Amino acid sequence: MVIEIDENSGFCFGVRNAVETAEKALMAGEKIFSLGQIVHNDIEVERLSKMGLKTIDYDEFRRLRDCKVLIRAHGEPPETYRIAKENGITIIDATCPIVKRLQQKIRQTWEEIKIKGGQVVIYGKPGHAEVLGLIGQTDNNAILTDGEINLDRIDFRKEIHLFSQTTMNPEAYEALAEKMRKKIKEYGAPDPGKLLTVHRTICTQVSHRQPHLESFARSHDIIIFVSGKESSNGKMLFSICKNVNPESYFVSSPGDIKKEWFIGKQKAGICGATSTPGWLIRKVSEVISSFNI
């Protein structure tokens, strides 16, 4: 059986930068904390934990004093930086540059439109770390929707600026924008474009992966998709594989793999989320190779 690893899989730039930033500090002997899991992959978190990285939650963060805390690629709301300053905490900021620019754009937009009753709407996953950071740029006044919830909170007669979490599905984002345009027309506005501004904020590393992943999944008899169970990016990308190739399997570790999946298969493809470390993808490949099918 031929085994092929998708060359575009593995850490995106933002996650790779956060992990390398943590590794550099830890290898220099620094004691640092990570506010939340540095990446949505339990095995990678465990590896960094063995190096000395301690993951903390927000309650623990508020109790810390005079130490170093890493902000992961997802970013944080302004409140986090305020608490850090008050508590003498040194921030190691590993926010993804794309997320950082999006935060700045949302903050700037909110400052410009709030005085005239404008609204910021964010398309994202409720409770996701990146989303909390984005909403925080508007003093928590932004309206969050996953495409269904909270649409009744939007005043379709007033100015609306729509932003997306960087890892959402581009097609679903456009579907939401179209739904909002129709709502605006229902309220009597002939030109929705005058009230609705749709900002293109989905990361291209995510959006460009869909057509490539579809082609990759289609060209193999079986697909092994490697991702942490909590990764929203992983869930979205796996669904793309599964829709194209029913013989697609989601695994979080080499131990999840079953030999019988590969019986009768000639070509296996291995791919993963933007939060999946390359070393783990290679380990999965080694395990499959050991089956000698």
N, C-alpha and C positions, 0 to 999 in steps of 0.2 A: 504493500500500500504506500502510495506517495503522500507525504505529509508536508503541507505548506503553511508557513506563518504569514499572516497579512502584515506587510511591511509598514502600513499606516496605523497599526494598532499600538496600544500602550499609552504611556503618559503624554498628555498634551503639554505645551510649553509651560503653562501656568502651574500645573501640578509638579512637573519636573523641577521647576525653579524652587517651589516650596520645599520639596524633599531634599534637594541639594543644599538649600540654605540651612535646613535643620541639620543635615549631615555635617556640613562644614563647622557649624557651631559646636556640635557634640564632639567631633574629633579634635577640636581645639580645647576640649576639657570644660566647656561652659555647661552650666546647669540651666536648661530651658524647659519651659512648659508650652504645650500646644493647646490653644483655646479651641476645644472640639477636636475630633479626629482630623489629622492633617490631610487624610485622603480617605474616601469611602471604600477602603479595602482593608479588612481585618488582618490579613496576613502581612501586608506592608506596615500597618500600624504596629503589629507585634514585633517585626524586625527592628523598627526604629525605637520601640520601647526597650528592647534589649541593649540598644546603644545608649540609652539614658533619657530618651524623650518621654516626658510625663504628660499624658492627656488629662486636661481638667475641664470641668463644666463651668457655667457662668457663676454659680454660687461660690465655687472655690476661687474663681478669678477675683471676685469682689473682696475676698478675705486676704488675698496675697498682698505682700508689701515688699518693695525694694528687691525685685527680681526681674528676670527676662521672660517675656511671653511672646511666642510666635503667633502671628496672625496668618492663617492658612490662605490658600489661593481663593477661597470663596469670598473673602473680604468680611468686613465688620461695619456696623453702623457707627455714627459719630459718638454715641454714648459709650462705646467700649474704649475709645481713645481718651474720653473725658475721665473715666474711672481710672485708667492707667496713669494718667497725669496726677490725679489726686493721691494715688497710692504709691507713687514713686516707682512704678513699673516701667521698665524699658521695653518698648515694643520692637520686635523684629518683624517688620512688615513684609510678608511674602504674598500679599494680595496679587492675583493675576493682573497684569497691566491692562488687559481687555476689560476686566471687571472694574478696575480702578477708574478707567475712562468712562465707563457706563455710570458708575456712581457719581462722578463729577457732572456728567451730562444731565442726569436726573436732578441733582441738587440745583444746578443752574436753571434748568427748565422750571422747577418748582418755584424758585425765587422770582422768576419772571411772570408766572401766570397766576400765582395764588392771590395777588391783590385784585385781580379781575374775575375771580371765581372759577378759574381754570382747574382742571383735574388731571392728575397723573394716574394712569392705570398700568399696573404691572402684571404681565402674563407669566405665571410661574407656579412652582409647586409649593403649596402652603407648608410653612415650617422649615423650608430648605434654608440652609445657612446663607447662601448668596442672596436669596430673596429678602431675608431679614435685614441684611446690609443695605439692600436697595431701598426698601421701604423707609429705613432709618434716615435716608437722605432728604426725606420730605417731612421730617418730624412725625413720622408714622401716619401721615395723612393720605398716602397713596392708597388706591383701591386695588387689592390683589384679586386676581381671578385665574382659575385654571381652565378657563374657557366656558365654564358653566356657573360657578358660584359668584356671588356678589355683583352680577350684572345689573341687578335691580338697584344697586347703590349709585350707579352712574347716571348723571343728568345729561341726557343726549341732546339737550338744547344748548349746552355750554361747551366751551373749548375743551378738547380732550387730547392728551398726549399719551400714546400707547408705547410701552417699552416691554421687552421680553427678558427674562432670565436667559443667560447666555447659552445654556445647554438644552433649550426646548426644541421641539420639532418644528422646523420652518413651515411645513405645510399646515400644521395645526395652528400656527401663529397667523398665517394668512387667512385661514378659515375664521378665526376670531375677529380679525380686522374687517372681513367682509360682513360678518354678523353685526358688527357695530355700525358699519356704514348703512345697513338696512334699517337698523334701529333709528339712526339719525333721520333717515328719509321718512320713517313712520311719524316722526315728530314734526314733519313739515319743512325740513331743510332740503332744498333742491340739489345742493352741491355739498355732499358730506365732507369733501376734501377741505372745505373752509373751516370745519369744526374739528375734524380728526386728523392728527398727525401721527403716522406710524413710523416709529424709529426702528431702523434695521440693526438690532443689537444682538442677534444670535451669532455666536462665535463661528467663524468660517471653518475652523478646524472640525467643528461638529457638523455644520450644514454640508460641507463638501464631502464628508465621509459617507453620507447616505448612498449616493449613486455608486461610489466605489465598493461599498460593502454589499450592495445588492448584486453587483457583478461578481464579486468574490464568492458570495454565498451560492449563487447560481452555478458557478463553475466547479463546485465540489459535491461529492456524494454525501458528505457529512460535514457539519460545522460544529466546532467546539468553541463556545463563546465564554471567555474568562472574565469574570467581574465580581466585585463585592456585591452582596445582596442589597445593600442600602444605596447603591449608586443609581441615581435617576438617569444619568447618561447611559449607564450600562443597560438598564431596563429598556430604554428607548432604542438603543442600537441593536440589542438582541431581538426586539420585536421586528426590526427590519430584516434581520437574517431569517427569522422564523417564517415571516410572510412569504419570503422568496423560496426558502428551502425548509420544508417540514422536518427534515432530519437535522435540526439544529438543537444543540443541548447547551444549557446554561450551567456552568460550573464555577465554584468559588475557589476550589483548591484541587490539586491533583487527585486527592482522595475521593472526589466526587465522580471520577471517570469510571465507566464500566466497559470492560473489554468487549462484551457482546454487542455494544453499539456499532462496532467496526467490522463485524463479520460480514463478508460479502461486499465490503466497500473497497473501491479502488483508489479514491482520492479524498483525503481529509484536509480540511482547512481549519486553522486556528486563528482566532481574532479576539479582540477585547476592548474594553471601555477606555476612555481617556484617563480613568483613575486606576488602571491596571498596570502594575510594574512590568517592564519587559522581562525581567528575570523570572517572574512567575509564568508568563506565557511560554518562555523557553523550557521551564520545568515541566509544564503540561505536555509540551512536544516530546520531551525525553520519555515521559511515562508512556505515552502512546506508542512511541518507537519501540519500547521494551516489550510490547505485546507480540512483536514479530509477525504481524498479520500480512 
